[in-house]
Amino acid sequence: MLNDPVVLSDGFSYERKDILEWLEKNSTSPLTREQLDMNVVVPNKNLKILLQWFKESKEEEKLQAEF
């Protein structure tokens, strides 16, 4: 699951650490193979909020199941 999602010019979201590592060696999208604007790595705040909510709801379900 993503912890620090970012979105690139291909419109897809990636884990920041992983995509930065990819971009050190490549100038294309790992999904579409299209050229990327290498200077545009934007935090995906909406996805981060949704993932945080999802994680918290799963933790809450787990706690309720223990009772």
ABEGO torsion letter per residue (X at the ends): XBABBBBBAAGBBBBAAAAAAAAAABABBAAAGBBBBAABBBBBAAAAAAAAAAAAAAAAAAAAAAX
